[in-house]
C-alpha cells in the first residue's frame, strides 16, 4: 500500500480534488442553487428597472 501511495499519491489526490470541485460547481449551478437564485434576481431586477423607465412620464 505504501508503494502504491508513493507512486500514485499525487494522481489520487488530484482526482479527489477535481471531484470535490466538480461537486461544488454542480451544486452551485443546480436549479435552486445560490448562483441560480442570484442570476434570476439580477435578471428580474434588470428587466423590472428597464420596464419602469418607459412608464415614467
CHARMM-style PDB file with segment names, atoms N, HN, CA, C and O in Angstrom:
ATOM      1  N   UNK     1       0.827  -1.192   0.000  1.00  0.00      PROA
ATOM      2  CA  UNK     1       0.000   0.000   0.000  1.00  0.00      PROA
ATOM      3  C   UNK     1       0.872   1.257   0.000  1.00  0.00      PROA
ATOM      4  O   UNK     1       0.539   2.256  -0.637  1.00  0.00      PROA
ATOM      5  N   UNK     2       1.973   1.193   0.710  1.00  0.00      PROA
ATOM      6  HN  UNK     2       2.244   0.381   1.228  1.00  0.00      PROA
ATOM      7  CA  UNK     2       2.862   2.355   0.787  1.00  0.00      PROA
ATOM      8  C   UNK     2       3.462   2.682  -0.577  1.00  0.00      PROA
ATOM      9  O   UNK     2       3.605   3.850  -0.938  1.00  0.00      PROA
ATOM     10  N   UNK     3       3.814   1.636  -1.333  1.00  0.00      PROA
ATOM     11  HN  UNK     3       3.698   0.687  -1.040  1.00  0.00      PROA
ATOM     12  CA  UNK     3       4.379   1.877  -2.661  1.00  0.00      PROA
ATOM     13  C   UNK     3       3.326   2.425  -3.621  1.00  0.00      PROA
ATOM     14  O   UNK     3       3.625   3.262  -4.473  1.00  0.00      PROA
ATOM     15  N   UNK     4       2.105   1.948  -3.475  1.00  0.00      PROA
ATOM     16  HN  UNK     4       1.862   1.268  -2.783  1.00  0.00      PROA
ATOM     17  CA  UNK     4       1.024   2.463  -4.327  1.00  0.00      PROA
ATOM     18  C   UNK     4       0.814   3.945  -4.055  1.00  0.00      PROA
ATOM     19  O   UNK     4       0.693   4.740  -4.986  1.00  0.00      PROA
ATOM     20  N   UNK     5       0.770   4.316  -2.780  1.00  0.00      PROA
ATOM     21  HN  UNK     5       0.868   3.670  -2.023  1.00  0.00      PROA
ATOM     22  CA  UNK     5       0.581   5.726  -2.430  1.00  0.00      PROA
ATOM     23  C   UNK     5       1.775   6.568  -2.849  1.00  0.00      PROA
ATOM     24  O   UNK     5       1.605   7.718  -3.254  1.00  0.00      PROA
ATOM     25  N   UNK     6       2.975   6.018  -2.758  1.00  0.00      PROA
ATOM     26  HN  UNK     6       3.113   5.084  -2.428  1.00  0.00      PROA
ATOM     27  CA  UNK     6       4.161   6.770  -3.163  1.00  0.00      PROA
ATOM     28  C   UNK     6       4.143   7.001  -4.678  1.00  0.00      PROA
ATOM     29  O   UNK     6       4.533   8.066  -5.157  1.00  0.00      PROA
ATOM     30  N   UNK     7       3.689   5.997  -5.419  1.00  0.00      PROA
ATOM     31  HN  UNK     7       3.373   5.131  -5.031  1.00  0.00      PROA
ATOM     32  CA  UNK     7       3.720   6.102  -6.882  1.00  0.00      PROA
ATOM     33  C   UNK     7       2.524   6.867  -7.433  1.00  0.00      PROA
ATOM     34  O   UNK     7       2.675   7.677  -8.348  1.00  0.00      PROA
ATOM     35  N   UNK     8       1.331   6.617  -6.882  1.00  0.00      PROA
ATOM     36  HN  UNK     8       1.209   5.959  -6.138  1.00  0.00      PROA
ATOM     37  CA  UNK     8       0.102   7.214  -7.412  1.00  0.00      PROA
ATOM     38  C   UNK     8      -0.528   8.251  -6.471  1.00  0.00      PROA
ATOM     39  O   UNK     8      -1.634   8.721  -6.737  1.00  0.00      PROA
ATOM     40  N   UNK     9       0.135   8.605  -5.410  1.00  0.00      PROA
ATOM     41  HN  UNK     9       1.034   8.224  -5.194  1.00  0.00      PROA
ATOM     42  CA  UNK     9      -0.446   9.507  -4.418  1.00  0.00      PROA
ATOM     43  C   UNK     9      -0.876  10.853  -4.976  1.00  0.00      PROA
ATOM     44  O   UNK     9      -1.971  11.334  -4.684  1.00  0.00      PROA
ATOM     45  N   UNK    10      -0.007  11.459  -5.781  1.00  0.00      PROA
ATOM     46  HN  UNK    10       0.883  11.068  -6.018  1.00  0.00      PROA
ATOM     47  CA  UNK    10      -0.333  12.777  -6.348  1.00  0.00      PROA
ATOM     48  C   UNK    10      -1.504  12.699  -7.323  1.00  0.00      PROA
ATOM     49  O   UNK    10      -2.345  13.597  -7.356  1.00  0.00      PROA
ATOM     50  N   UNK    11      -1.562  11.636  -8.110  1.00  0.00      PROA
ATOM     51  HN  UNK    11      -0.879  10.907  -8.083  1.00  0.00      PROA
ATOM     52  CA  UNK    11      -2.669  11.479  -9.057  1.00  0.00      PROA
ATOM     53  C   UNK    11      -3.981  11.239  -8.314  1.00  0.00      PROA
ATOM     54  O   UNK    11      -5.016  11.793  -8.683  1.00  0.00      PROA
ATOM     55  N   UNK    12      -3.938  10.421  -7.276  1.00  0.00      PROA
ATOM     56  HN  UNK    12      -3.097   9.971  -6.976  1.00  0.00      PROA
ATOM     57  CA  UNK    12      -5.144  10.159  -6.486  1.00  0.00      PROA
ATOM     58  C   UNK    12      -5.618  11.441  -5.819  1.00  0.00      PROA
ATOM     59  O   UNK    12      -6.816  11.721  -5.798  1.00  0.00      PROA
ATOM     60  N   UNK    13      -4.705  12.210  -5.280  1.00  0.00      PROA
ATOM     61  HN  UNK    13      -3.731  11.982  -5.297  1.00  0.00      PROA
ATOM     62  CA  UNK    13      -5.067  13.484  -4.645  1.00  0.00      PROA
ATOM     63  C   UNK    13      -5.672  14.457  -5.657  1.00  0.00      PROA
ATOM     64  O   UNK    13      -6.643  15.151  -5.354  1.00  0.00      PROA
ATOM     65  N   UNK    14      -5.095  14.506  -6.860  1.00  0.00      PROA
ATOM     66  HN  UNK    14      -4.307  13.943  -7.107  1.00  0.00      PROA
ATOM     67  CA  UNK    14      -5.629  15.396  -7.897  1.00  0.00      PROA
ATOM     68  C   UNK    14      -7.046  14.978  -8.291  1.00  0.00      PROA
ATOM     69  O   UNK    14      -7.908  15.833  -8.493  1.00  0.00      PROA
ATOM     70  N   UNK    15      -7.288  13.691  -8.401  1.00  0.00      PROA
ATOM     71  HN  UNK    15      -6.588  12.996  -8.237  1.00  0.00      PROA
ATOM     72  CA  UNK    15      -8.621  13.205  -8.760  1.00  0.00      PROA
ATOM     73  C   UNK    15      -9.624  13.556  -7.670  1.00  0.00      PROA
ATOM     74  O   UNK    15     -10.738  13.986  -7.969  1.00  0.00      PROA
ATOM     75  N   UNK    16      -9.241  13.377  -6.413  1.00  0.00      PROA
ATOM     76  HN  UNK    16      -8.335  13.028  -6.171  1.00  0.00      PROA
ATOM     77  CA  UNK    16     -10.136  13.706  -5.300  1.00  0.00      PROA
ATOM     78  C   UNK    16     -10.466  15.193  -5.293  1.00  0.00      PROA
ATOM     79  O   UNK    16     -11.620  15.570  -5.091  1.00  0.00      PROA
ATOM     80  N   UNK    17      -9.472  16.032  -5.510  1.00  0.00      PROA
ATOM     81  HN  UNK    17      -8.535  15.725  -5.675  1.00  0.00      PROA
ATOM     82  CA  UNK    17      -9.696  17.484  -5.532  1.00  0.00      PROA
ATOM     83  C   UNK    17     -10.597  17.869  -6.697  1.00  0.00      PROA
ATOM     84  O   UNK    17     -11.500  18.689  -6.529  1.00  0.00      PROA
ATOM     85  N   UNK    18     -10.370  17.293  -7.879  1.00  0.00      PROA
ATOM     86  HN  UNK    18      -9.637  16.627  -8.016  1.00  0.00      PROA
ATOM     87  CA  UNK    18     -11.211  17.612  -9.036  1.00  0.00      PROA
ATOM     88  C   UNK    18     -12.647  17.141  -8.840  1.00  0.00      PROA
ATOM     89  O   UNK    18     -13.583  17.838  -9.231  1.00  0.00      PROA
ATOM     90  N   UNK    19     -12.831  15.970  -8.240  1.00  0.00      PROA
ATOM     91  HN  UNK    19     -12.070  15.404  -7.922  1.00  0.00      PROA
ATOM     92  CA  UNK    19     -14.188  15.507  -7.954  1.00  0.00      PROA
ATOM     93  C   UNK    19     -14.888  16.419  -6.951  1.00  0.00      PROA
ATOM     94  O   UNK    19     -16.079  16.695  -7.091  1.00  0.00      PROA
ATOM     95  N   UNK    20     -14.161  16.885  -5.948  1.00  0.00      PROA
ATOM     96  HN  UNK    20     -13.193  16.660  -5.835  1.00  0.00      PROA
ATOM     97  CA  UNK    20     -14.747  17.790  -4.958  1.00  0.00      PROA
ATOM     98  C   UNK    20     -15.127  19.123  -5.604  1.00  0.00      PROA
ATOM     99  O   UNK    20     -16.208  19.652  -5.344  1.00  0.00      PROA
ATOM    100  N   UNK    21     -14.249  19.663  -6.438  1.00  0.00      PROA
ATOM    101  HN  UNK    21     -13.371  19.233  -6.650  1.00  0.00      PROA
ATOM    102  CA  UNK    21     -14.568  20.914  -7.136  1.00  0.00      PROA
ATOM    103  C   UNK    21     -15.756  20.734  -8.073  1.00  0.00      PROA
ATOM    104  O   UNK    21     -16.610  21.615  -8.167  1.00  0.00      PROA
ATOM    105  N   UNK    22     -15.816  19.612  -8.758  1.00  0.00      PROA
ATOM    106  HN  UNK    22     -15.123  18.895  -8.681  1.00  0.00      PROA
ATOM    107  CA  UNK    22     -16.950  19.332  -9.628  1.00  0.00      PROA
ATOM    108  C   UNK    22     -18.249  19.273  -8.858  1.00  0.00      PROA
ATOM    109  O   UNK    22     -19.270  19.788  -9.316  1.00  0.00      PROA
ATOM    110  N   UNK    23     -18.223  18.646  -7.684  1.00  0.00      PROA
ATOM    111  HN  UNK    23     -17.394  18.228  -7.312  1.00  0.00      PROA
ATOM    112  CA  UNK    23     -19.434  18.562  -6.859  1.00  0.00      PROA
ATOM    113  C   UNK    23     -19.864  19.946  -6.386  1.00  0.00      PROA
ATOM    114  O   UNK    23     -21.058  20.243  -6.347  1.00  0.00      PROA
ATOM    115  N   UNK    24     -18.913  20.787  -6.031  1.00  0.00      PROA
ATOM    116  HN  UNK    24     -17.943  20.547  -6.063  1.00  0.00      PROA
ATOM    117  CA  UNK    24     -19.230  22.145  -5.586  1.00  0.00      PROA
ATOM    118  C   UNK    24     -19.830  22.952  -6.742  1.00  0.00      PROA
ATOM    119  O   UNK    24     -20.813  23.670  -6.553  1.00  0.00      PROA
ATOM    120  N   UNK    25     -19.246  22.837  -7.929  1.00  0.00      PROA
ATOM    121  HN  UNK    25     -18.448  22.255  -8.083  1.00  0.00      PROA
ATOM    122  CA  UNK    25     -19.738  23.590  -9.079  1.00  0.00      PROA
ATOM    123  C   UNK    25     -21.133  23.116  -9.481  1.00  0.00      PROA
ATOM    124  O   UNK    25     -22.008  23.932  -9.769  1.00  0.00      PROA
ATOM    125  N   UNK    26     -21.343  21.792  -9.501  1.00  0.00      PROA
ATOM    126  HN  UNK    26     -20.632  21.129  -9.267  1.00  0.00      PROA
ATOM    127  CA  UNK    26     -22.667  21.267  -9.847  1.00  0.00      PROA
ATOM    128  C   UNK    26     -23.698  21.707  -8.816  1.00  0.00      PROA
ATOM    129  O   UNK    26     -24.821  22.059  -9.175  1.00  0.00      PROA
ATOM    130  N   UNK    27     -23.332  21.690  -7.549  1.00  0.00      PROA
ATOM    131  HN  UNK    27     -22.419  21.404  -7.257  1.00  0.00      PROA
ATOM    132  CA  UNK    27     -24.257  22.139  -6.511  1.00  0.00      PROA
ATOM    133  C   UNK    27     -24.576  23.616  -6.614  1.00  0.00      PROA
ATOM    134  O   UNK    27     -25.708  24.031  -6.366  1.00  0.00      PROA
ATOM    135  N   UNK    28     -23.582  24.410  -6.979  1.00  0.00      PROA
ATOM    136  HN  UNK    28     -22.662  24.072  -7.180  1.00  0.00      PROA
ATOM    137  CA  UNK    28     -23.809  25.854  -7.094  1.00  0.00      PROA
ATOM    138  C   UNK    28     -24.678  26.192  -8.295  1.00  0.00      PROA
ATOM    139  O   UNK    28     -25.485  27.120  -8.238  1.00  0.00      PROA
ATOM    140  N   UNK    29     -24.517  25.445  -9.384  1.00  0.00      PROA
ATOM    141  HN  UNK    29     -23.861  24.692  -9.430  1.00  0.00      PROA
ATOM    142  CA  UNK    29     -25.254  25.749 -10.603  1.00  0.00      PROA
ATOM    143  C   UNK    29     -26.572  25.002 -10.712  1.00  0.00      PROA
ATOM    144  O   UNK    29     -27.314  25.211 -11.672  1.00  0.00      PROA
ATOM    145  N   UNK    30     -26.882  24.146  -9.763  1.00  0.00      PROA
ATOM    146  HN  UNK    30     -26.280  23.977  -8.983  1.00  0.00      PROA
ATOM    147  CA  UNK    30     -28.121  23.365  -9.820  1.00  0.00      PROA
ATOM    148  C   UNK    30     -29.328  24.290  -9.687  1.00  0.00      PROA
ATOM    149  O   UNK    30     -29.229  25.400  -9.163  1.00  0.00      PROA
ATOM    150  N   UNK    31     -30.443  23.814 -10.164  1.00  0.00      PROA
ATOM    151  HN  UNK    31     -30.523  22.912 -10.589  1.00  0.00      PROA
ATOM    152  CA  UNK    31     -31.676  24.590 -10.078  1.00  0.00      PROA
ATOM    153  C   UNK    31     -32.020  24.824  -8.613  1.00  0.00      PROA
ATOM    154  O   UNK    31     -32.103  23.871  -7.838  1.00  0.00      PROA
ATOM    155  N   UNK    32     -32.216  26.049  -8.234  1.00  0.00      PROA
ATOM    156  HN  UNK    32     -32.149  26.823  -8.863  1.00  0.00      PROA
ATOM    157  CA  UNK    32     -32.485  26.398  -6.850  1.00  0.00      PROA
ATOM    158  C   UNK    32     -31.233  26.677  -6.054  1.00  0.00      PROA
ATOM    159  O   UNK    32     -31.318  26.998  -4.868  1.00  0.00      PROA
ATOM    160  N   UNK    33     -30.064  26.563  -6.679  1.00  0.00      PROA
ATOM    161  HN  UNK    33     -29.995  26.302  -7.642  1.00  0.00      PROA
ATOM    162  CA  UNK    33     -28.808  26.871  -6.006  1.00  0.00      PROA
ATOM    163  C   UNK    33     -28.629  28.372  -5.875  1.00  0.00      PROA
ATOM    164  O   UNK    33     -29.402  29.155  -6.427  1.00  0.00      PROA
ATOM    165  N   UNK    34     -27.603  28.761  -5.140  1.00  0.00      PROA
ATOM    166  HN  UNK    34     -26.975  28.125  -4.691  1.00  0.00      PROA
ATOM    167  CA  UNK    34     -27.427  30.195  -4.890  1.00  0.00      PROA
ATOM    168  C   UNK    34     -27.038  30.956  -6.148  1.00  0.00      PROA
ATOM    169  O   UNK    34     -27.393  32.127  -6.282  1.00  0.00      PROA
ATOM    170  N   UNK    35     -26.319  30.328  -7.077  1.00  0.00      PROA
ATOM    171  HN  UNK    35     -26.030  29.377  -6.968  1.00  0.00      PROA
ATOM    172  CA  UNK    35     -25.985  31.004  -8.329  1.00  0.00      PROA
ATOM    173  C   UNK    35     -27.245  31.179  -9.175  1.00  0.00      PROA
ATOM    174  O   UNK    35     -27.451  32.223  -9.795  1.00  0.00      PROA
ATOM    175  N   UNK    36     -28.077  30.152  -9.192  1.00  0.00      PROA
ATOM    176  HN  UNK    36     -27.910  29.304  -8.689  1.00  0.00      PROA
ATOM    177  CA  UNK    36     -29.342  30.220  -9.937  1.00  0.00      PROA
ATOM    178  C   UNK    36     -30.227  31.333  -9.388  1.00  0.00      PROA
ATOM    179  O   UNK    36     -30.782  32.119 -10.157  1.00  0.00      PROA
ATOM    180  N   UNK    37     -30.361  31.406  -8.084  1.00  0.00      PROA
ATOM    181  HN  UNK    37     -29.910  30.769  -7.459  1.00  0.00      PROA
ATOM    182  CA  UNK    37     -31.212  32.438  -7.472  1.00  0.00      PROA
ATOM    183  C   UNK    37     -30.647  33.838  -7.706  1.00  0.00      PROA
ATOM    184  O   UNK    37     -31.401  34.772  -7.980  1.00  0.00      PROA
ATOM    185  N   UNK    38     -29.333  33.987  -7.599  1.00  0.00      PROA
ATOM    186  HN  UNK    38     -28.721  33.229  -7.377  1.00  0.00      PROA
ATOM    187  CA  UNK    38     -28.726  35.303  -7.822  1.00  0.00      PROA
ATOM    188  C   UNK    38     -28.900  35.743  -9.276  1.00  0.00      PROA
ATOM    189  O   UNK    38     -29.164  36.914  -9.547  1.00  0.00      PROA
ATOM    190  N   UNK    39     -28.754  34.809 -10.200  1.00  0.00      PROA
ATOM    191  HN  UNK    39     -28.540  33.858  -9.980  1.00  0.00      PROA
ATOM    192  CA  UNK    39     -28.925  35.135 -11.618  1.00  0.00      PROA
ATOM    193  C   UNK    39     -30.366  35.528 -11.913  1.00  0.00      PROA
ATOM    194  O   UNK    39     -30.613  36.489 -12.641  1.00  0.00      PROA
ATOM    195  N   UNK    40     -31.318  34.789 -11.350  1.00  0.00      PROA
ATOM    196  HN  UNK    40     -31.118  34.008 -10.758  1.00  0.00      PROA
ATOM    197  CA  UNK    40     -32.734  35.135 -11.555  1.00  0.00      PROA
ATOM    198  C   UNK    40     -33.052  36.498 -10.952  1.00  0.00      PROA
ATOM    199  O   UNK    40     -33.766  37.291 -11.567  1.00  0.00      PROA
ATOM    200  N   UNK    41     -32.531  36.783  -9.754  1.00  0.00      PROA
ATOM    201  HN  UNK    41     -31.951  36.139  -9.255  1.00  0.00      PROA
ATOM    202  CA  UNK    41     -32.760  38.088  -9.129  1.00  0.00      PROA
ATOM    203  C   UNK    41     -32.166  39.215  -9.965  1.00  0.00      PROA
ATOM    204  O   UNK    41     -32.774  40.275 -10.107  1.00  0.00      PROA
ATOM    205  N   UNK    42     -30.975  38.985 -10.520  1.00  0.00      PROA
ATOM    206  HN  UNK    42     -30.481  38.124 -10.405  1.00  0.00      PROA
ATOM    207  CA  UNK    42     -30.341  40.014 -11.342  1.00  0.00      PROA
ATOM    208  C   UNK    42     -31.157  40.288 -12.596  1.00  0.00      PROA
ATOM    209  O   UNK    42     -31.371  41.445 -12.958  1.00  0.00      PROA
ATOM    210  N   UNK    43     -31.615  39.228 -13.265  1.00  0.00      PROA
ATOM    211  HN  UNK    43     -31.440  38.288 -12.972  1.00  0.00      PROA
ATOM    212  CA  UNK    43     -32.416  39.426 -14.475  1.00  0.00      PROA
ATOM    213  C   UNK    43     -33.757  40.072 -14.172  1.00  0.00      PROA
ATOM    214  O   UNK    43     -34.205  40.958 -14.900  1.00  0.00      PROA
ATOM    215  N   UNK    44     -34.398  39.627 -13.094  1.00  0.00      PROA
ATOM    216  HN  UNK    44     -34.034  38.908 -12.502  1.00  0.00      PROA
ATOM    217  CA  UNK    44     -35.690  40.210 -12.720  1.00  0.00      PROA
ATOM    218  C   UNK    44     -35.536  41.686 -12.376  1.00  0.00      PROA
ATOM    219  O   UNK    44     -36.349  42.515 -12.786  1.00  0.00      PROA
ATOM    220  N   UNK    45     -34.499  42.008 -11.629  1.00  0.00      PROA
ATOM    221  HN  UNK    45     -33.839  41.335 -11.296  1.00  0.00      PROA
ATOM    222  CA  UNK    45     -34.258  43.406 -11.278  1.00  0.00      PROA
ATOM    223  C   UNK    45     -33.946  44.260 -12.492  1.00  0.00      PROA
ATOM    224  O   UNK    45     -34.446  45.378 -12.613  1.00  0.00      PROA
ATOM    225  N   UNK    46     -33.121  43.737 -13.393  1.00  0.00      PROA
ATOM    226  HN  UNK    46     -32.715  42.829 -13.295  1.00  0.00      PROA
ATOM    227  CA  UNK    46     -32.745  44.496 -14.588  1.00  0.00      PROA
ATOM    228  C   UNK    46     -33.970  44.789 -15.450  1.00  0.00      PROA
ATOM    229  O   UNK    46     -34.214  45.937 -15.824  1.00  0.00      PROA
ATOM    230  N   UNK    47     -34.740  43.743 -15.763  1.00  0.00      PROA
ATOM    231  HN  UNK    47     -34.542  42.811 -15.460  1.00  0.00      PROA
ATOM    232  CA  UNK    47     -35.893  43.958 -16.636  1.00  0.00      PROA
ATOM    233  C   UNK    47     -36.995  44.735 -15.926  1.00  0.00      PROA
ATOM    234  O   UNK    47     -37.761  45.441 -16.582  1.00  0.00      PROA
ATOM    235  N   UNK    48     -37.094  44.627 -14.621  1.00  0.00      PROA
ATOM    236  HN  UNK    48     -36.472  44.054 -14.088  1.00  0.00      PROA
ATOM    237  CA  UNK    48     -38.052  45.446 -13.884  1.00  0.00      PROA
ATOM    238  C   UNK    48     -37.679  46.916 -13.949  1.00  0.00      PROA
ATOM    239  O   UNK    48     -38.542  47.776 -14.129  1.00  0.00      PROA
ATOM    240  N   UNK    49     -36.383  47.205 -13.802  1.00  0.00      PROA
ATOM    241  HN  UNK    49     -35.682  46.507 -13.656  1.00  0.00      PROA
ATOM    242  CA  UNK    49     -35.921  48.594 -13.901  1.00  0.00      PROA
ATOM    243  C   UNK    49     -36.082  49.136 -15.322  1.00  0.00      PROA
ATOM    244  O   UNK    49     -36.451  50.295 -15.507  1.00  0.00      PROA
ATOM    245  N   UNK    50     -35.807  48.306 -16.316  1.00  0.00      PROA
ATOM    246  HN  UNK    50     -35.506  47.364 -16.165  1.00  0.00      PROA
ATOM    247  CA  UNK    50     -35.930  48.753 -17.706  1.00  0.00      PROA
ATOM    248  C   UNK    50     -37.384  49.017 -18.065  1.00  0.00      PROA
ATOM    249  O   UNK    50     -37.673  49.958 -18.805  1.00  0.00      PROA
ATOM    250  N   UNK    51     -38.305  48.205 -17.555  1.00  0.00      PROA
ATOM    251  HN  UNK    51     -38.070  47.440 -16.954  1.00  0.00      PROA
ATOM    252  CA  UNK    51     -39.718  48.437 -17.886  1.00  0.00      PROA
ATOM    253  C   UNK    51     -40.267  49.664 -17.167  1.00  0.00      PROA
ATOM    254  O   UNK    51     -41.199  50.297 -17.662  1.00  0.00      PROA
ATOM    255  N   UNK    52     -39.710  50.012 -16.012  1.00  0.00      PROA
ATOM    256  HN  UNK    52     -38.953  49.498 -15.610  1.00  0.00      PROA
ATOM    257  CA  UNK    52     -40.179  51.206 -15.316  1.00  0.00      PROA
ATOM    258  C   UNK    52     -39.664  52.493 -15.955  1.00  0.00      PROA
ATOM    259  O   UNK    52     -40.238  53.559 -15.734  1.00  0.00      PROA
ATOM    260  N   UNK    53     -38.613  52.415 -16.728  1.00  0.00      PROA
ATOM    261  HN  UNK    53     -38.147  51.549 -16.908  1.00  0.00      PROA
ATOM    262  CA  UNK    53     -38.083  53.597 -17.403  1.00  0.00      PROA
ATOM    263  C   UNK    53     -39.087  54.096 -18.434  1.00  0.00      PROA
ATOM    264  O   UNK    53     -39.324  55.298 -18.546  1.00  0.00      PROA
ATOM    265  N   UNK    54     -39.675  53.176 -19.185  1.00  0.00      PROA
ATOM    266  HN  UNK    54     -39.483  52.198 -19.094  1.00  0.00      PROA
ATOM    267  CA  UNK    54     -40.615  53.574 -20.238  1.00  0.00      PROA
ATOM    268  C   UNK    54     -41.926  54.081 -19.697  1.00  0.00      PROA
ATOM    269  O   UNK    54     -42.611  54.842 -20.382  1.00  0.00      PROA
ATOM    270  N   UNK    55     -42.309  53.689 -18.484  1.00  0.00      PROA
ATOM    271  HN  UNK    55     -41.753  53.071 -17.928  1.00  0.00      PROA
ATOM    272  CA  UNK    55     -43.607  54.094 -17.955  1.00  0.00      PROA
ATOM    273  C   UNK    55     -43.547  55.399 -17.160  1.00  0.00      PROA
ATOM    274  O   UNK    55     -44.585  55.892 -16.718  1.00  0.00      PROA
ATOM    275  N   UNK    56     -42.364  55.963 -16.972  1.00  0.00      PROA
ATOM    276  HN  UNK    56     -41.521  55.563 -17.331  1.00  0.00      PROA
ATOM    277  CA  UNK    56     -42.227  57.225 -16.251  1.00  0.00      PROA
ATOM    278  C   UNK    56     -42.599  58.384 -17.162  1.00  0.00      PROA
ATOM    279  O   UNK    56     -42.053  58.499 -18.260  1.00  0.00      PROA
ATOM    280  N   UNK    57     -43.523  59.251 -16.728  1.00  0.00      PROA
ATOM    281  HN  UNK    57     -43.966  59.157 -15.837  1.00  0.00      PROA
ATOM    282  CA  UNK    57     -43.939  60.364 -17.593  1.00  0.00      PROA
ATOM    283  C   UNK    57     -42.892  61.444 -17.744  1.00  0.00      PROA
ATOM    284  OT1 UNK    57     -43.119  62.431 -18.444  1.00  0.00      PROA
TER     285      UNK     57
END
